[in-house]
Amino acid sequence: MILDAENVYQVFDWLWTSGQLSESDIGRLPEYNIAAVINLALPTSANALLGESEMITRQGIAYVHIPVRWERPEPYQLEQFFCTLKAFKGRDIWVHCAKNKRVSVFIYLYRRLCLAECEDAALYPMRAIWIPNPTWQAFIHLCLRVYS
Protein backbone atom coordinates (compact mmCIF):
# COMPACT_ATOMS: atom_id res chain seq x y z
CA MET A 1 0.00 0.00 0.00
CA ILE A 2 1.81 3.11 -1.21
CA LEU A 3 0.00 6.29 -0.26
CA ASP A 4 1.09 9.86 0.41
CA ALA A 5 -0.65 9.97 3.80
CA GLU A 6 1.50 9.38 6.86
CA ASN A 7 0.83 6.81 9.56
CA VAL A 8 -1.35 4.53 7.42
CA TYR A 9 -2.67 1.50 9.30
CA GLN A 10 -5.17 -1.21 8.49
CA VAL A 11 -6.80 -1.87 11.85
CA PHE A 12 -9.33 -4.50 10.71
CA ASP A 13 -10.20 -5.89 7.28
CA TRP A 14 -12.82 -3.10 7.05
CA LEU A 15 -11.05 -0.19 8.78
CA TRP A 16 -8.06 1.90 7.72
CA THR A 17 -6.63 4.97 9.44
CA SER A 18 -4.12 7.61 8.42
CA GLY A 19 -2.99 11.18 8.52
CA GLN A 20 -4.28 13.63 5.90
CA LEU A 21 -5.09 12.04 2.56
CA SER A 22 -3.71 13.57 -0.61
CA GLU A 23 -5.67 14.06 -3.81
CA SER A 24 -3.86 11.02 -5.22
CA ASP A 25 -4.78 8.96 -2.12
CA ILE A 26 -8.42 9.91 -2.52
CA GLY A 27 -8.30 8.73 -6.12
CA ARG A 28 -7.14 5.32 -4.88
CA LEU A 29 -9.86 4.84 -2.23
CA PRO A 30 -12.10 2.81 -4.60
CA GLU A 31 -9.27 0.23 -4.84
CA TYR A 32 -9.87 -0.42 -1.13
CA ASN A 33 -13.68 -0.56 -1.55
CA ILE A 34 -14.06 2.35 0.83
CA ALA A 35 -17.70 3.25 1.44
CA ALA A 36 -17.08 6.14 3.84
CA VAL A 37 -14.33 8.52 4.89
CA ILE A 38 -14.45 10.07 8.36
CA ASN A 39 -12.29 13.15 8.87
CA LEU A 40 -11.51 14.21 12.46
CA ALA A 41 -9.19 17.11 11.52
CA LEU A 42 -10.19 20.74 11.48
CA PRO A 43 -10.64 22.41 8.10
CA THR A 44 -7.99 24.89 9.29
CA SER A 45 -5.34 22.20 9.93
CA ALA A 46 -2.04 23.13 8.30
CA ASN A 47 -2.20 20.17 5.93
CA ALA A 48 -5.97 20.19 5.28
CA LEU A 49 -6.89 19.40 1.67
CA LEU A 50 -9.09 22.05 0.09
CA GLY A 51 -12.09 20.42 -1.61
CA GLU A 52 -11.56 17.07 0.10
CA SER A 53 -15.25 16.39 0.69
CA GLU A 54 -16.09 17.08 -2.96
CA MET A 55 -13.26 14.85 -4.23
CA ILE A 56 -14.47 12.00 -2.04
CA THR A 57 -18.20 12.31 -2.65
CA ARG A 58 -17.62 12.65 -6.41
CA GLN A 59 -16.47 9.03 -6.28
CA GLY A 60 -19.68 7.90 -4.60
CA ILE A 61 -17.99 7.62 -1.20
CA ALA A 62 -19.74 9.06 1.85
CA TYR A 63 -17.86 11.81 3.68
CA VAL A 64 -18.38 12.56 7.38
CA HIS A 65 -16.57 15.43 9.04
CA ILE A 66 -16.29 15.52 12.84
CA PRO A 67 -13.85 18.38 13.45
CA VAL A 68 -12.05 17.67 16.74
CA ARG A 69 -10.03 20.53 18.21
CA TRP A 70 -6.55 19.31 19.11
CA GLU A 71 -6.53 21.23 22.37
CA ARG A 72 -10.06 20.24 23.40
CA PRO A 73 -11.48 16.90 22.26
CA GLU A 74 -15.06 16.45 23.46
CA PRO A 75 -16.84 13.24 24.52
CA TYR A 76 -19.84 14.07 22.31
CA GLN A 77 -17.50 13.91 19.30
CA LEU A 78 -16.47 10.41 20.33
CA GLU A 79 -20.17 9.49 20.47
CA GLN A 80 -20.66 10.91 16.97
CA PHE A 81 -17.73 8.81 15.82
CA PHE A 82 -19.16 5.64 17.37
CA CYS A 83 -22.55 6.34 15.76
CA THR A 84 -20.92 6.89 12.37
CA LEU A 85 -19.03 3.60 12.56
CA LYS A 86 -22.28 1.88 13.52
CA ALA A 87 -24.13 3.53 10.62
CA PHE A 88 -21.59 2.14 8.15
CA LYS A 89 -21.35 -1.31 9.77
CA GLY A 90 -20.53 -3.98 7.23
CA ARG A 91 -18.81 -1.54 4.88
CA ASP A 92 -15.20 -0.45 4.55
CA ILE A 93 -14.25 2.81 6.26
CA TRP A 94 -11.22 5.11 6.15
CA VAL A 95 -10.70 7.45 9.12
CA HIS A 96 -8.15 10.23 9.05
CA CYS A 97 -7.06 13.43 10.73
CA ALA A 98 -3.93 15.53 10.22
CA LYS A 99 -1.37 13.00 11.54
CA ASN A 100 -3.47 10.01 12.75
CA LYS A 101 -3.08 11.05 16.38
CA ARG A 102 -6.71 12.08 17.05
CA VAL A 103 -7.89 9.07 15.07
CA SER A 104 -5.66 6.63 16.93
CA VAL A 105 -7.14 7.75 20.26
CA PHE A 106 -10.70 7.46 18.92
CA ILE A 107 -9.90 3.97 17.56
CA TYR A 108 -8.37 2.96 20.90
CA LEU A 109 -11.54 4.07 22.69
CA TYR A 110 -13.73 2.33 20.11
CA ARG A 111 -11.84 -0.90 20.63
CA ARG A 112 -12.06 -0.63 24.42
CA LEU A 113 -15.61 0.69 24.81
CA CYS A 114 -17.52 -0.75 21.85
CA LEU A 115 -15.62 -3.93 21.07
CA ALA A 116 -14.57 -4.65 24.70
CA GLU A 117 -11.07 -5.60 23.56
CA CYS A 118 -8.23 -6.03 26.01
CA GLU A 119 -5.80 -3.18 26.55
CA ASP A 120 -2.99 -4.73 24.49
CA ALA A 121 -5.18 -5.26 21.41
CA ALA A 122 -6.86 -1.87 21.73
CA LEU A 123 -3.55 -0.01 21.79
CA TYR A 124 -3.01 -0.77 18.08
CA PRO A 125 -2.26 1.44 16.22
CA MET A 126 -2.08 4.24 18.82
CA ARG A 127 1.04 2.86 20.51
CA ALA A 128 2.83 2.70 17.13
CA ILE A 129 1.97 6.33 16.35
CA TRP A 130 2.42 8.24 19.60
CA ILE A 131 2.09 8.44 23.35
CA PRO A 132 -0.84 10.78 23.96
CA ASN A 133 0.01 14.11 25.55
CA PRO A 134 -1.64 15.22 28.85
CA THR A 135 -4.72 16.69 27.06
CA TRP A 136 -5.38 13.44 25.23
CA GLN A 137 -4.56 11.28 28.26
CA ALA A 138 -7.19 13.21 30.22
CA PHE A 139 -9.67 12.72 27.36
CA ILE A 140 -8.99 8.96 27.33
CA HIS A 141 -9.46 8.68 31.10
CA LEU A 142 -12.63 10.77 31.03
CA CYS A 143 -14.18 8.67 28.25
CA LEU A 144 -13.21 5.36 29.86
CA ARG A 145 -14.78 6.56 33.11
CA VAL A 146 -17.96 7.98 31.53
CA TYR A 147 -18.68 5.22 29.02
CA SER A 148 -17.52 2.10 30.88
KEDO-325080 format. One record per residue: residue number from 1; residue in one letter; x, y, z of N, C-alpha, C in turn. Coordinates in pm, 1 decimal, padded with zeros to 6 digits. Layout:
+-----+------+----------+----------+----------+----------+----------+----------+----------+----------+----------+
!  nr ! rest !      n_X !      n_Y !      n_Z !     ca_X !     ca_Y !     ca_Z !      c_X !      c_Y !      c_Z !
+-----+------+----------+----------+----------+----------+----------+----------+----------+----------+----------+
! NUM !    A !        X !        Y !        Z !        X !        Y !        Z !        X !        Y !        Z !
...
+-----+------+----------+----------+----------+----------+----------+----------+----------+----------+----------+
//
This chain:
+-----+------+----------+----------+----------+----------+----------+----------+----------+----------+----------+
!  nr ! rest !      n_X !      n_Y !      n_Z !     ca_X !     ca_Y !     ca_Z !      c_X !      c_Y !      c_Z !
+-----+------+----------+----------+----------+----------+----------+----------+----------+----------+----------+
!   1 !    M !  00085.5 ! -00116.7 !  00000.0 !  00000.0 !  00000.0 !  00000.0 !  00090.3 !  00123.2 !  00000.0 !
!   2 !    I !  00097.1 !  00191.6 ! -00111.4 !  00180.9 !  00310.7 ! -00121.1 !  00089.5 !  00431.4 ! -00136.0 !
!   3 !    L !  00082.9 !  00508.4 ! -00028.7 !  00000.4 !  00629.0 ! -00026.2 !  00084.6 !  00745.4 !  00022.2 !
!   4 !    D !  00038.8 !  00866.1 ! -00005.7 !  00108.6 !  00985.7 !  00040.9 !  00085.1 !  01011.6 !  00189.4 !
!   5 !    A ! -00029.8 !  00971.3 !  00240.2 ! -00065.3 !  00997.3 !  00380.1 !  00036.3 !  00932.3 !  00473.4 !
!   6 !    E !  00060.6 !  00997.0 !  00586.8 !  00150.3 !  00937.9 !  00685.5 !  00070.9 !  00852.9 !  00784.8 !
!   7 !    N !  00142.3 !  00765.3 !  00852.5 !  00083.2 !  00680.7 !  00956.2 ! -00039.3 !  00604.0 !  00907.6 !
!   8 !    V ! -00025.8 !  00533.5 !  00796.6 ! -00135.2 !  00452.9 !  00742.1 ! -00136.0 !  00316.9 !  00811.3 !
!   9 !    Y ! -00251.4 !  00279.3 !  00863.9 ! -00266.7 !  00149.8 !  00930.1 ! -00398.1 !  00086.0 !  00889.4 !
!  10 !    Q ! -00393.6 ! -00044.8 !  00865.5 ! -00516.6 ! -00121.2 !  00849.5 ! -00543.5 ! -00185.4 !  00984.9 !
!  11 !    V ! -00649.4 ! -00141.1 !  01050.4 ! -00680.5 ! -00186.6 !  01185.2 ! -00755.6 ! -00319.4 !  01180.5 !
!  12 !    F ! -00855.0 ! -00327.9 !  01094.7 ! -00932.6 ! -00449.7 !  01070.6 ! -00944.8 ! -00465.4 !  00919.8 !
!  13 !    D ! -01004.9 ! -00573.0 !  00873.4 ! -01019.6 ! -00589.0 !  00728.2 ! -01110.6 ! -00482.7 !  00668.7 !
!  14 !    W ! -01186.9 ! -00411.7 !  00751.8 ! -01282.2 ! -00310.0 !  00705.0 ! -01245.5 ! -00167.9 !  00748.1 !
!  15 !    L ! -01135.6 ! -00150.3 !  00819.0 ! -01105.0 ! -00019.3 !  00877.5 ! -00958.8 !  00018.3 !  00858.2 !
!  16 !    W ! -00939.1 !  00133.3 !  00791.3 ! -00806.0 !  00190.4 !  00772.3 ! -00801.6 !  00326.3 !  00839.7 !
!  17 !    T ! -00682.1 !  00365.1 !  00885.4 ! -00662.9 !  00497.2 !  00944.2 ! -00536.1 !  00558.9 !  00886.6 !
!  18 !    S ! -00531.7 !  00692.5 !  00891.4 ! -00411.9 !  00761.4 !  00842.1 ! -00413.9 !  00906.9 !  00882.8 !
!  19 !    G ! -00302.8 !  00973.7 !  00848.5 ! -00298.8 !  01118.2 !  00852.3 ! -00372.5 !  01170.9 !  00729.4 !
!  20 !    Q ! -00357.4 !  01298.2 !  00701.1 ! -00428.1 !  01363.4 !  00590.4 ! -00406.7 !  01290.9 !  00457.9 !
!  21 !    L ! -00515.1 !  01264.0 !  00389.0 ! -00509.2 !  01203.7 !  00256.2 ! -00473.3 !  01308.7 !  00152.4 !
!  22 !    S ! -00400.4 !  01268.1 !  00051.3 ! -00370.6 !  01357.3 ! -00061.2 ! -00477.6 !  01337.8 ! -00168.1 !
!  23 !    E ! -00475.5 !  01422.1 ! -00269.2 ! -00567.4 !  01406.1 ! -00381.4 ! -00544.8 !  01271.1 ! -00449.4 !
!  24 !    S ! -00419.6 !  01231.7 ! -00462.7 ! -00386.1 !  01102.0 ! -00521.6 ! -00440.5 !  00987.2 ! -00435.8 !
!  25 !    D ! -00424.7 !  00998.3 ! -00303.3 ! -00477.9 !  00895.6 ! -00211.9 ! -00628.8 !  00880.7 ! -00229.3 !
!  26 !    I ! -00696.9 !  00992.7 ! -00236.7 ! -00842.3 !  00990.6 ! -00251.8 ! -00881.0 !  00919.4 ! -00381.0 !
!  27 !    G ! -00804.8 !  00940.7 ! -00485.9 ! -00830.4 !  00872.9 ! -00612.4 ! -00814.5 !  00721.7 ! -00603.6 !
!  28 !    R ! -00738.0 !  00675.8 ! -00504.8 ! -00714.3 !  00531.8 ! -00487.5 ! -00812.2 !  00466.0 ! -00391.0 !
!  29 !    L ! -00894.4 !  00542.3 ! -00321.3 ! -00986.1 !  00483.6 ! -00222.9 ! -01076.7 !  00375.0 ! -00280.7 !
!  30 !    P ! -01126.6 !  00389.1 ! -00404.8 ! -01209.6 !  00281.0 ! -00460.0 ! -01136.7 !  00146.6 ! -00467.9 !
!  31 !    E ! -01003.7 !  00147.7 ! -00481.6 ! -00926.8 !  00023.0 ! -00484.1 ! -00942.2 ! -00054.3 ! -00352.9 !
!  32 !    Y ! -00971.2 !  00018.2 ! -00245.5 ! -00987.5 ! -00042.1 ! -00113.2 ! -01135.0 ! -00065.1 ! -00079.5 !
!  33 !    N ! -01223.3 ! -00041.4 ! -00176.0 ! -01368.0 ! -00056.3 ! -00155.3 ! -01420.9 !  00028.9 ! -00040.9 !
!  34 !    I ! -01364.6 !  00146.4 ! -00025.2 ! -01405.5 !  00234.7 !  00083.1 ! -01545.7 !  00289.0 !  00055.6 !
!  35 !    A ! -01632.8 !  00274.4 !  00154.5 ! -01770.3 !  00324.9 !  00143.8 ! -01784.5 !  00460.8 !  00211.1 !
!  36 !    A ! -01697.5 !  00488.6 !  00309.5 ! -01708.1 !  00614.0 !  00383.7 ! -01570.5 !  00659.2 !  00431.6 !
!  37 !    V ! -01551.8 !  00790.3 !  00431.4 ! -01433.2 !  00852.4 !  00489.4 ! -01481.0 !  00940.2 !  00604.1 !
!  38 !    I ! -01417.4 !  00923.0 !  00719.5 ! -01444.9 !  01007.4 !  00836.2 ! -01320.9 !  01090.9 !  00860.8 !
!  39 !    N ! -01339.2 !  01221.3 !  00865.2 ! -01229.0 !  01314.7 !  00887.2 ! -01245.4 !  01379.0 !  01024.1 !
!  40 !    L ! -01146.7 !  01361.6 !  01112.0 ! -01151.2 !  01421.2 !  01245.7 ! -01068.8 !  01549.6 !  01256.6 !
!  41 !    A ! -01002.6 !  01589.6 !  01148.8 ! -00919.2 !  01710.8 !  01151.7 ! -01005.0 !  01835.4 !  01132.2 !
!  42 !    L ! -00952.2 !  01946.3 !  01172.3 ! -01018.7 !  02074.4 !  01148.1 ! -00994.4 !  02118.2 !  01004.4 !
!  43 !    P ! -01087.5 !  02191.9 !  00945.5 ! -01064.0 !  02241.2 !  00809.9 ! -00949.1 !  02341.5 !  00804.5 !
!  44 !    T ! -00909.4 !  02392.3 !  00921.6 ! -00799.3 !  02488.8 !  00928.8 ! -00665.5 !  02422.7 !  00961.6 !
!  45 !    S ! -00661.4 !  02289.2 !  00967.4 ! -00534.3 !  02220.0 !  00992.6 ! -00434.3 !  02259.8 !  00884.5 !
!  46 !    A ! -00307.9 !  02267.3 !  00922.5 ! -00203.7 !  02313.1 !  00830.0 ! -00199.4 !  02230.9 !  00701.5 !
!  47 !    N ! -00227.7 !  02101.3 !  00711.7 ! -00219.8 !  02016.8 !  00592.7 ! -00357.4 !  01977.0 !  00538.0 !
!  48 !    A ! -00462.3 !  02048.3 !  00577.6 ! -00597.4 !  02018.7 !  00527.7 ! -00600.7 !  02030.2 !  00375.2 !
!  49 !    L ! -00678.4 !  01943.5 !  00312.9 ! -00688.6 !  01940.5 !  00167.0 ! -00814.5 !  02014.4 !  00124.1 !
!  50 !    L ! -00796.4 !  02125.7 !  00056.2 ! -00908.7 !  02204.8 !  00008.5 ! -00991.3 !  02122.4 ! -00091.0 !
!  51 !    G ! -01120.8 !  02116.2 ! -00070.6 ! -01208.9 !  02041.7 ! -00160.6 ! -01212.4 !  01892.3 ! -00135.2 !
!  52 !    E ! -01161.0 !  01849.7 ! -00021.3 ! -01155.7 !  01706.8 !  00009.9 ! -01293.9 !  01641.1 !  00003.5 !
!  53 !    S ! -01391.8 !  01701.6 !  00066.1 ! -01525.0 !  01639.0 !  00069.3 ! -01580.3 !  01620.0 ! -00071.4 !
!  54 !    E ! -01561.1 !  01718.4 ! -00158.3 ! -01609.4 !  01707.8 ! -00296.3 ! -01536.2 !  01598.4 ! -00372.9 !
!  55 !    M ! -01404.1 !  01589.5 ! -00353.4 ! -01326.0 !  01485.5 ! -00422.8 ! -01372.8 !  01346.0 ! -00381.8 !
!  56 !    I ! -01404.8 !  01330.6 ! -00255.3 ! -01447.1 !  01200.1 ! -00203.5 ! -01588.6 !  01166.7 ! -00248.7 !
!  57 !    T ! -01680.5 !  01260.3 ! -00230.8 ! -01820.1 !  01230.7 ! -00264.9 ! -01839.5 !  01215.4 ! -00415.8 !
!  58 !    R ! -01755.6 !  01279.8 ! -00494.8 ! -01762.2 !  01265.1 ! -00640.8 ! -01740.1 !  01119.9 ! -00683.5 !
!  59 !    Q ! -01672.9 !  01043.6 ! -00599.2 ! -01647.0 !  00902.6 ! -00628.1 ! -01755.3 !  00810.9 ! -00572.1 !
!  60 !    G ! -01861.4 !  00870.1 ! -00516.9 ! -01968.2 !  00789.5 ! -00459.6 ! -01936.4 !  00737.9 ! -00320.8 !
!  61 !    I ! -01838.6 !  00800.1 ! -00256.0 ! -01798.5 !  00761.8 ! -00119.9 ! -01857.4 !  00864.8 ! -00023.5 !
!  62 !    A ! -01918.5 !  00816.2 !  00084.0 ! -01974.5 !  00906.4 !  00185.4 ! -01860.7 !  00976.8 !  00258.5 !
!  63 !    Y ! -01886.2 !  01102.2 !  00297.3 ! -01786.3 !  01181.4 !  00368.4 ! -01850.1 !  01235.8 !  00495.5 !
!  64 !    V ! -01788.1 !  01207.5 !  00609.2 ! -01837.5 !  01255.5 !  00738.0 ! -01725.7 !  01334.9 !  00803.8 !
!  65 !    H ! -01757.4 !  01457.2 !  00840.9 ! -01657.1 !  01543.4 !  00904.5 ! -01697.4 !  01568.1 !  01049.5 !
!  66 !    I ! -01611.7 !  01525.5 !  01140.9 ! -01629.2 !  01551.6 !  01283.6 ! -01504.5 !  01628.3 !  01327.5 !
!  67 !    P ! -01506.2 !  01760.9 !  01313.8 ! -01384.9 !  01838.3 !  01344.8 ! -01355.1 !  01841.6 !  01495.1 !
!  68 !    V ! -01245.4 !  01778.3 !  01533.7 ! -01205.4 !  01767.4 !  01674.0 ! -01088.9 !  01862.4 !  01699.5 !
!  69 !    R ! -01110.8 !  01959.2 !  01787.8 ! -01002.9 !  02052.7 !  01821.3 ! -00892.3 !  01979.8 !  01896.5 !
!  70 !    W ! -00769.9 !  01998.0 !  01851.9 ! -00654.5 !  01930.7 !  01910.6 ! -00644.2 !  01957.8 !  02060.5 !
!  71 !    E ! -00669.6 !  02082.6 !  02097.8 ! -00653.0 !  02123.4 !  02237.1 ! -00773.6 !  02090.3 !  02323.0 !
!  72 !    R ! -00884.0 !  02046.7 !  02261.0 ! -01006.0 !  02024.4 !  02340.1 ! -01097.4 !  01919.9 !  02275.8 !
!  73 !    P ! -01057.2 !  01794.1 !  02275.3 ! -01148.3 !  01690.1 !  02225.5 ! -01267.2 !  01678.1 !  02320.3 !
!  74 !    E ! -01383.3 !  01650.2 !  02266.1 ! -01505.8 !  01644.6 !  02345.9 ! -01568.1 !  01504.9 !  02340.0 !
!  75 !    P ! -01619.2 !  01455.0 !  02452.1 ! -01683.8 !  01324.0 !  02452.1 ! -01798.2 !  01311.2 !  02351.0 !
!  76 !    Y ! -01874.0 !  01418.0 !  02327.1 ! -01983.7 !  01407.4 !  02231.0 ! -01931.5 !  01377.5 !  02090.1 !
!  77 !    Q ! -01809.1 !  01420.8 !  02060.6 ! -01749.8 !  01390.6 !  01930.1 ! -01715.6 !  01242.3 !  01919.8 !
!  78 !    L ! -01672.5 !  01183.9 !  02030.7 ! -01647.4 !  01040.8 !  02032.8 ! -01777.9 !  00965.1 !  02008.5 !
!  79 !    E ! -01886.0 !  01010.9 !  02069.9 ! -02017.5 !  00949.4 !  02047.4 ! -02057.8 !  00959.9 !  01900.7 !
!  80 !    Q ! -02036.0 !  01075.4 !  01840.2 ! -02066.1 !  01091.4 !  01697.1 ! -01985.3 !  00991.9 !  01614.5 !
!  81 !    F ! -01860.7 !  00974.7 !  01651.6 ! -01772.7 !  00881.2 !  01582.3 ! -01825.5 !  00738.5 !  01593.5 !
!  82 !    F ! -01860.5 !  00697.7 !  01715.6 ! -01915.9 !  00563.7 !  01736.7 ! -02042.8 !  00543.3 !  01653.6 !
!  83 !    C ! -02129.5 !  00643.3 !  01652.4 ! -02255.0 !  00634.2 !  01575.8 ! -02227.5 !  00623.4 !  01425.6 !
!  84 !    T ! -02126.5 !  00694.6 !  01379.1 ! -02091.7 !  00689.3 !  01236.8 ! -02039.1 !  00551.3 !  01199.6 !
!  85 !    L ! -01952.3 !  00495.4 !  01283.4 ! -01903.0 !  00360.0 !  01256.4 ! -02019.8 !  00260.9 !  01254.2 !
!  86 !    K ! -02111.2 !  00277.1 !  01346.3 ! -02227.5 !  00188.1 !  01351.5 ! -02314.0 !  00203.6 !  01226.3 !
!  87 !    A ! -02330.6 !  00326.7 !  01181.3 ! -02413.1 !  00353.0 !  01061.9 ! -02355.4 !  00287.4 !  00937.0 !
!  88 !    F ! -02224.4 !  00274.2 !  00931.9 ! -02158.9 !  00213.9 !  00814.8 ! -02114.4 !  00069.7 !  00841.3 !
!  89 !    K ! -02170.4 !  00006.9 !  00942.5 ! -02134.6 ! -00131.0 !  00977.0 ! -02149.7 ! -00221.4 !  00854.9 !
!  90 !    G ! -02050.6 ! -00305.9 !  00835.4 ! -02052.8 ! -00398.3 !  00723.4 ! -01991.1 ! -00342.1 !  00596.8 !
!  91 !    R ! -01946.0 ! -00216.3 !  00603.2 ! -01881.0 ! -00154.1 !  00488.2 ! -01741.5 ! -00106.7 !  00528.0 !
!  92 !    D ! -01657.7 ! -00084.6 !  00429.0 ! -01519.5 ! -00044.6 !  00455.0 ! -01511.7 !  00106.0 !  00478.6 !
!  93 !    I ! -01432.8 !  00141.8 !  00579.8 ! -01425.2 !  00281.1 !  00625.9 ! -01279.0 !  00324.0 !  00635.4 !
!  94 !    W ! -01254.4 !  00448.6 !  00597.4 ! -01122.5 !  00510.5 !  00615.0 ! -01141.5 !  00629.0 !  00708.6 !
!  95 !    V ! -01062.1 !  00634.5 !  00815.9 ! -01070.0 !  00744.7 !  00912.2 ! -00936.2 !  00816.1 !  00912.4 !
!  96 !    H ! -00940.8 !  00948.4 !  00901.4 ! -00814.9 !  01023.0 !  00904.7 ! -00829.5 !  01152.0 !  00982.1 !
!  97 !    C ! -00715.9 !  01207.0 !  01017.8 ! -00705.5 !  01342.6 !  01072.6 ! -00574.9 !  01397.8 !  01014.9 !
!  98 !    A ! -00514.7 !  01493.9 !  01078.1 ! -00393.5 !  01553.1 !  01022.0 ! -00275.4 !  01454.6 !  01023.7 !
!  99 !    K ! -00255.3 !  01385.8 !  01137.9 ! -00136.7 !  01300.3 !  01154.1 ! -00170.9 !  01158.8 !  01202.5 !
! 100 !    N ! -00297.3 !  01128.7 !  01220.6 ! -00346.9 !  01001.2 !  01275.2 ! -00328.7 !  00993.1 !  01426.3 !
! 101 !    K ! -00316.5 !  01106.0 !  01492.3 ! -00307.7 !  01105.4 !  01638.4 ! -00448.2 !  01109.2 !  01698.8 !
! 102 !    R ! -00531.9 !  01203.9 !  01657.4 ! -00670.9 !  01208.1 !  01704.6 ! -00738.8 !  01074.3 !  01675.9 !
! 103 !    V ! -00723.7 !  01030.4 !  01550.7 ! -00789.1 !  00906.9 !  01506.9 ! -00743.9 !  00789.0 !  01591.7 !
! 104 !    S ! -00614.8 !  00778.7 !  01617.9 ! -00565.6 !  00662.6 !  01692.9 ! -00626.2 !  00657.1 !  01832.8 !
! 105 !    V ! -00649.1 !  00772.0 !  01894.8 ! -00714.0 !  00774.7 !  02026.1 ! -00860.4 !  00731.9 !  02012.5 !
! 106 !    F ! -00929.6 !  00783.7 !  01912.3 ! -01069.6 !  00746.2 !  01892.0 ! -01080.6 !  00595.7 !  01863.4 !
! 107 !    I ! -00988.4 !  00540.9 !  01785.6 ! -00990.0 !  00397.0 !  01756.0 ! -00961.5 !  00317.0 !  01883.1 !
! 108 !    Y ! -00866.0 !  00362.1 !  01962.2 ! -00837.4 !  00295.7 !  02089.7 ! -00964.9 !  00290.0 !  02175.3 !
! 109 !    L ! -01032.3 !  00403.0 !  02186.7 ! -01154.0 !  00407.3 !  02269.0 ! -01265.7 !  00322.9 !  02208.7 !
! 110 !    Y ! -01274.7 !  00318.8 !  02077.1 ! -01372.9 !  00232.8 !  02010.7 ! -01344.9 !  00086.2 !  02043.5 !
! 111 !    R ! -01220.7 !  00049.1 !  02035.5 ! -01183.9 ! -00090.4 !  02062.6 ! -01209.1 ! -00127.6 !  02208.0 !
! 112 !    R ! -01183.2 ! -00035.4 !  02299.2 ! -01206.0 ! -00063.1 !  02442.1 ! -01354.3 ! -00059.7 !  02476.8 !
! 113 !    L ! -01423.7 !  00046.4 !  02435.0 ! -01560.5 !  00068.5 !  02481.2 ! -01667.6 ! -00002.8 !  02399.5 !
! 114 !    C ! -01650.0 ! -00013.4 !  02269.7 ! -01751.7 ! -00075.0 !  02184.5 ! -01723.8 ! -00222.1 !  02156.9 !
! 115 !    L ! -01596.9 ! -00255.7 !  02139.4 ! -01561.9 ! -00393.4 !  02107.4 ! -01517.3 ! -00472.8 !  02230.2 !
! 116 !    A ! -01498.6 ! -00402.7 !  02343.1 ! -01456.7 ! -00464.7 !  02470.2 ! -01327.9 ! -00545.6 !  02454.2 !
! 117 !    E ! -01235.1 ! -00493.4 !  02374.5 ! -01106.9 ! -00559.9 !  02356.1 ! -01015.8 ! -00533.4 !  02475.1 !
! 118 !    C ! -00920.2 ! -00622.1 !  02494.3 ! -00823.4 ! -00603.1 !  02601.3 ! -00732.9 ! -00484.2 !  02567.7 !
! 119 !    E ! -00667.0 ! -00435.1 !  02669.3 ! -00580.3 ! -00317.6 !  02655.2 ! -00474.6 ! -00336.6 !  02546.4 !
! 120 !    D ! -00406.3 ! -00450.6 !  02545.8 ! -00298.9 ! -00472.9 !  02448.6 ! -00349.5 ! -00465.7 !  02304.8 !
! 121 !    A ! -00461.8 ! -00529.0 !  02276.5 ! -00518.0 ! -00526.0 !  02140.7 ! -00563.5 ! -00385.7 !  02104.8 !
! 122 !    A ! -00629.5 ! -00319.1 !  02199.0 ! -00686.4 ! -00186.8 !  02172.8 ! -00580.5 ! -00080.8 !  02146.4 !
! 123 !    L ! -00460.5 ! -00100.6 !  02195.8 ! -00354.6 ! -00001.0 !  02178.6 ! -00304.7 !  00010.9 !  02034.5 !
! 124 !    Y ! -00341.9 ! -00084.8 !  01948.4 ! -00300.9 ! -00077.2 !  01807.8 ! -00403.1 !  00003.0 !  01728.8 !
! 125 !    P ! -00362.3 !  00102.5 !  01651.8 ! -00225.8 !  00144.1 !  01621.6 ! -00173.3 !  00260.3 !  01704.8 !
! 126 !    M ! -00248.8 !  00304.6 !  01807.6 ! -00208.3 !  00423.7 !  01882.4 ! -00064.3 !  00413.0 !  01933.0 !
! 127 !    R ! -00030.4 !  00301.6 !  01993.5 !  00103.7 !  00285.5 !  02051.5 !  00213.2 !  00299.5 !  01945.3 !
! 128 !    A !  00184.2 !  00259.6 !  01821.2 !  00282.9 !  00269.8 !  01713.4 !  00298.5 !  00413.9 !  01663.2 !
! 129 !    I !  00197.9 !  00496.9 !  01687.9 !  00197.4 !  00633.4 !  01634.9 !  00249.8 !  00734.5 !  01735.7 !
! 130 !    W !  00202.4 !  00723.0 !  01861.8 !  00242.5 !  00823.5 !  01960.4 !  00201.7 !  00782.0 !  02100.5 !
! 131 !    I !  00255.7 !  00853.2 !  02197.2 !  00209.4 !  00843.9 !  02334.9 !  00129.7 !  00970.7 !  02359.0 !
! 132 !    P ! -00000.4 !  00958.2 !  02381.0 ! -00084.0 !  01078.0 !  02395.6 ! -00031.7 !  01175.8 !  02500.8 !
! 133 !    N ! -00042.3 !  01303.3 !  02465.4 !  00001.2 !  01410.7 !  02554.9 ! -00099.7 !  01423.9 !  02670.9 !
! 134 !    P ! -00074.2 !  01511.2 !  02769.3 ! -00164.1 !  01522.2 !  02885.1 ! -00310.6 !  01552.9 !  02848.2 !
! 135 !    T ! -00334.7 !  01637.3 !  02748.2 ! -00471.6 !  01668.9 !  02706.3 ! -00543.9 !  01542.2 !  02660.2 !
! 136 !    W ! -00476.5 !  01464.3 !  02578.4 ! -00538.4 !  01343.7 !  02522.7 ! -00543.8 !  01231.2 !  02624.9 !
! 137 !    Q ! -00447.5 !  01224.8 !  02716.5 ! -00455.8 !  01127.5 !  02826.4 ! -00579.1 !  01156.4 !  02912.1 !
! 138 !    A ! -00601.7 !  01284.6 !  02941.9 ! -00719.2 !  01321.5 !  03021.9 ! -00848.0 !  01285.5 !  02948.2 !
! 139 !    F ! -00849.8 !  01307.5 !  02816.5 ! -00967.0 !  01272.5 !  02736.0 ! -00992.1 !  01121.3 !  02741.3 !
! 140 !    I ! -00886.7 !  01042.8 !  02726.1 ! -00899.5 !  00896.4 !  02732.5 ! -00956.8 !  00854.9 !  02867.8 !
! 141 !    H ! -00900.2 !  00905.7 !  02975.7 ! -00945.6 !  00867.5 !  03109.9 ! -01090.0 !  00910.1 !  03133.7 !
! 142 !    L ! -01125.0 !  01029.8 !  03088.0 ! -01263.3 !  01077.0 !  03102.7 ! -01359.6 !  00983.7 !  03029.0 !
! 143 !    C ! -01328.3 !  00951.7 !  02905.6 ! -01418.1 !  00867.1 !  02825.1 ! -01427.3 !  00725.6 !  02880.1 !
! 144 !    L ! -01316.1 !  00670.9 !  02925.8 ! -01320.7 !  00536.4 !  02985.7 ! -01405.8 !  00537.1 !  03111.4 !
! 145 !    R ! -01400.0 !  00644.5 !  03187.8 ! -01478.5 !  00655.8 !  03310.7 ! -01626.0 !  00674.9 !  03278.8 !
! 146 !    V ! -01656.4 !  00764.1 !  03185.6 ! -01795.7 !  00798.2 !  03152.6 ! -01868.3 !  00685.6 !  03080.9 !
! 147 !    Y ! -01799.7 !  00617.6 !  02988.0 ! -01867.9 !  00521.6 !  02902.4 ! -01849.2 !  00375.6 !  02942.5 !
! 148 !    S ! -01772.4 !  00350.0 !  03046.9 ! -01751.6 !  00209.6 !  03088.0 ! -01866.9 !  00160.3 !  03173.3 !
+-----+------+----------+----------+----------+----------+----------+----------+----------+----------+----------+
//
